[in-house]
Amino acid sequence: MKRAGMLRQVSDFSDFSRGHWLQELLCQGEEPSRVQSSPDGQHLLVLQKSRPPPLPQVVAFQRHSVGGADLERNWQPPQPTLVGLLFLQSPVTLGSWVLAIVWEHGRTEVWHFVVALGWQLLQTLELCQGARARIISVCSQGANLVWCEERPPLDAHSDMSKCAFRFCVCTRALEMGDQGVRLGTVRIVLHNSPEYQVLASPQHVFLVPAAASFATTSKFLLIWHPEKAKLTITAPSAGFIHSKVLRSSSESDFRKLLLGSVGLLSGLAPLDIHTSAVSNSEGLLLVSTKGAVNMVEPDGTQRHIFDLEGGPLAQGSSVQLKTFGSILACMLAGVLYLIDQNSGRLIEKKILSMKEVHFLESPGEEDSIQLLTQTGIYGFSFSKPEDSSRPEPCLVEMVFEEACRYYQRRSLSSSKLTVEKLKKGGVFQAPVALAAILQHSLRQKQKPARGLQDTYAKLLSTMSLELQSYMSLELLKTCVVCAPESEVESYCEELVEQEVSRVLHSDMDKDNLAYLNSIFASFPKAAWKATRSCLQLQQNGDGLLVARATPEVWKKVLGGPQQEEVGQNGVVPLFELICASFLRFKPKWLPSFVELTQQYVSISWAYSSKEGPEGRVPLYKRALGVLARKNKCSEANDEMELELLLCSKRPKAVLQALHLLIRLKRWQRVVEVAEKFSKLSPLLNKEIFTTLLAEFAQHRELDPYLDTLWLLCPAELTASDILTVVLQHLPHSQEDPVPFSTEGNQLTVGLLKPLLQRVVQRPCVQDEMYSDALQSPTFPPPTPPREH
């Protein structure tokens, strides 16, 4: 329900010292007054530059006056104009503040208010070091002053391009010394720069180019991070561009800062800024001439908030911006817009009858909006809906029922999914879709609980883990953007691990598979580490690869969309992705990984099942396909192909590996493989022996291993079978055969004699069948006794 807003008068200036004069000042003057309130909200400073001297142009008014000296300042034309009224943290008293009045030539007066004594001048200081320097813009951050000053060139006839870069951004701290308040040493943030307007948030300083800057330099903003001594370049049209840590004064040169980004910056659109202001959330608010309100975050990213009504803004039109908690207040042409700066939703639009309105600070009440007008101070408050404190269980149930329908459509189970099952079954995995109704629960924890927080306690408790995971992921993404270059890699690895883990625990559809492909392509090393973590791959004490992944993860690895389902758009199945990662970072583990997957398949799917991965293309062939795509013929690739064939333990793969070894003439390995895999089955034993016997008939390479080879001879082979194989594979000679050849590579009867003797002397299979009967002590057996 929409909240209704209403204005109520907080003060008619009767509670201010010299309240009637304050009202007169606000009503006088051709140009609008500039009003600032102190951090504690007890003082108002009114600046009217148009008042002729000796009338005071800066006047301070105190709320609940208890007497003391007043603050009134003016200046005459020979004296430079005022450029800043700033409140800084006091170096004298912890938790208090001082007022700095800064003039264009650098003269700075530091004032302090003491109860019963009034305003006291603590010190008059010189902010600039050069006599010819001129301050263009100044802001305060804590106890520091940050300003942009113009340093005119010594040569009056200097080149115009050099004159454009005659500005310098500096900072000095307000310190307490033996002689009272003093300024610390000057620190140069940026030199040889164009003209900038400086705007400070509690942690960052934004440098907004002046309207008269060169076309190239008016396309981007600069953000200075004092704690990290870092400058960030960002552009509303392109987002974050570059960040650099300033380790020395030489690195603070404006032109050197842009050196690596000139090409990118030249193609950007010029900045379109009508008004700028700092938000209480550390961001920079920008209003374009078209009325678009945007927020530039300290990390350089930008987001759109709202579009003001009324079309393009006139050059001299005034737009005021101020944030109160999560509410952005915008004043344009007598119309007050109240906008939720998180969602961009217009909360309230109110047409005011006041001619001139100023936003005031409201200490201790973030969400309270206070307006200063010519008739008094007004507070803008929202009236709560009548039913705001009443729980809304129907809305909670509606969310769960909608989630039930969503998951029921995606479920393969025929059983009906109920709200109770959804809450207890751990399948509630849509935090992004439902987080909109829980935005009230994401407020800062230190704030007091408000009406609707208790309303969704049950729903929030159910979604808490999902929300925490989602928020931690978003926080990590922010850390990646803000981190220095030395830490980006570790953050990226953590981010990739979280994303890979999230996808492996969700439905492995085509979109998720394409997303994983992009992750593996963009962050190969981080994806490899994430894969090891998700599958829990490690070597045990015996040096063997083990995996402790859950069955659900194994099914995602092996049972996702296959190549024929994902098409030919460059997306490959997850198993192939992981195999390619193994080949790149840990190739010696790939055969063991394929063996592990085969073990899992044998447990989870029936043999030759069409639904299982082995029912389509065997896993070892899929791994060989990944190896073939490397397009590199090398000894290492041959060895990998050999290991992948052997790890499958399939008869055809073992025979293929044997032929590969024969082709490579690695005879000792040939015999070792034959000896190992002949024990798997009699049929494979016969195929291996026949293959090696054919090789033995053609050359003499296997002669050193004949003793081992003859032991592999199957029991069912006879001498005639052996001679048939040998005769079929004897090499064909071009010359007429002779009884005694001079060549030493021909097969002789002497080489075959041990095998033939072994076969002939071996008992026949039929003899073994009747051996028990033939070895009986008496033959024939005695006649059994007759029954009488």
Steps between C-alpha positions, in 0.01 A plus 500: 500500500635842405599722789349849514737789568418820680684822588496636852669815633789428736614859566385852421851637578389611850737243651800656317709792616404804293226297333335803340828596333538143370157526341587837345823367350314210340247740349760747371759472226470474125671164480408201720669479837733216586414338832705242691422335830762382751556128558302515825215690337520787754644768269398644165745688278353726235718620212383784273775621269278766341472713819718811469759565774513594778188283543600151621496240227555196726281485809467218754175437690482280807204293609405530872742789551674534836689819414855562384673656203334477158670413172472761223749533213518711188759595238552776248596475129879530553477192716450172308158339517392224734519145359404280792323467836611164636447304819798284606574268788656705775864422585439665838210299644420144395153469347453875451528709184648826374399732218748587224433808288714478186568787258609478141866596565537229769440704815316272747336596827433225753209570737379307801175538696519488879185495713445831687793656313371474147715491188877515552764546226757226558745579221548668165697275261634501146376197311704546180879508487531713187413870509348485149285194570122537482255251656224389262318242712538370856341227716562339838544137600533435872779731620640548147451771242508399133509765230570565133721803440609684189873553455545756219810445283791737550509578128199705401535387136495127574333254265125470555522118528746540789284764665205262502693264731603764753288368788599291798297299754646515851411400857610612847397385847391727782729425796553619856844650562683691774371831367143375459334373185727460197496338160699187422729456200358538152438173321452517124230263378518598133705761315511630143126434483199682352254685723302277737220548748578295814220328694575292809318205658623357833737255326552631144548822302334544159666721237241633255640688197391861458274587210778701330745206492648361180277259308731204568519554877126563541408141414583336832506546878777432750451342842773535763520239776712666774548189713636299207670798327323389182336684211221341298397611151135445418260620233119490518489371143754219560514431875828414672801564273825493698635521854853590611673515838703821537820391672697817425444859393621421147207261457256780589550668163167523319641417158690196627184377671313499168788361294368144485137595437521772234366277223197394700426849634512663158201296385276586796208738493544835684360528850148636531486650850261769610528453878713278724483418872634235738267235640514376860564152356846612376385538138491803271160617377494644148210675328528528121359784292226259393388452861647151555624436856789252523723370778876447452626254762850530654613193304428681171175326408189699418128430529194694393259610775226722362391735219369840606193631325494811285745411224843664452623724782580863430856621545428719803232285663573388855486133599561405864588145604518352848481145635326414825566134581383307194287787370627742238340844520513709184371856467431639153289805413300488823430126470634261765575146378558228761659195342612164639864507388530120526213413265447831315132503599329838540371509857343847498473801274395822670450847355620761753381859522833626640720708272835395640562167678819355653564148630634479856694233685297301753755344738397173661199468269621368166158456347362834623482764226530865608440799273601862568269759344444873542225433755667235714634145515272218390531127552373249248369179656313197375179380657498125554220300340236383743583136452881537492549317829260216417663181372412397148511116497308489173791672321749257654294199393454649154877518453547138602212379283644682199837339570326158519348546156837611362688197630217259413531597134874427507478180705518155340322346796133411470433572868338834582728759658346665806595808699616281788728298271635820352592636843658179628639343186781744427372577149420866561765650272359825356628779727537750219138470389362540852748743655293800390240442771774467761687823434395632841697216662824607333525832686795565726494282808559789740173665404199428724250244375205649319146391428535264206815322619304261722242443230716275286702334777388152395575560134832666582613211719429257214695707251778617731767260371421577136501873568829480687656311209364750250616801702846354560531445126401860430745620765775296341422648158531847651835403657625389157416841353658693788803278567856601403658311214703280736183363662273471196619149412416354841159670500430370148591147606260520793227647282542234231495225763172631639347529153613151390372352826168683460449374145597141594233505769229629263338354188759435231306635201638647178520854641695393807729288284569796269571712811751243628667496158548877518643472854751231396599707196540831687655371825665164416726481805231609744253256340752218540539577871122523537461159332750340737319653795148401389602141415732487805780353289821410679768229516496249782801360681566250219506774240163399352241759400185497711181708476249556777236683298136435579290285262303811398817672380616188312166487322539862391852427370395190305129535437464858371421600141713308251662621179207404279267701730704821535563532126806626318527850650830438677341381825635167622359271772626536856698174496696621196557838669650332805715267286640800310578665833685186614700495177604860551587504869544138619520263202633202699177495702270470197511117460434457871209745477348307208541180702324662799209611282467147358486359850223744589309415180520127573341563840234750393384368163440147377750371244415609143214713626395750236434762771849485643800672343660169406190410295577779252872549449745331741671743735849409385403584141364839615831565677688394185289746302620781727859384450455495121379862501842613627633441145847428633677176406763434761640219709306630801173484303574142393564405861177671613300322229652171612413560867142601416451185295639273771316666790166411340582124522268438205619219267489714185683785674767263637558351153516853353761592761694183415504588128612855590792361702591268213494792260729694736724186529499513880534123535566474871185703572313279249584191701419671832155605375436154357600332825279736709180503292502133390371419846176697449324243280584186295368662183723807542790268585453315170481827299815638665699179449390467135602861434844452654550165326435672166762763587742225604462340158597819317815617682739414781424794737306281742764227524639626838152467653401155366507328840239746631305491176463117495354509851207704363401228251128414555419142596261447204766576235643192329827460310315514168330830607840649583658389172202639304545847659874493440470396135238769433726777627839394365660785301487457122848476340570630148761229434463124467512331839822317582565243773755706688453877491782738577256751656469479876143631533314197368288276720652157570352184641741531791328818617156334486612170652451601871144619432407192296646266762304683770176461305557134406598397852205684650213258576207514261180653623309173433763304692444723798126431482555124539812508715317399815357194338824398327695522826258267688682212688285227340366492146224424431334583836356213703141392445266641765334243727157373396199539718319180585 
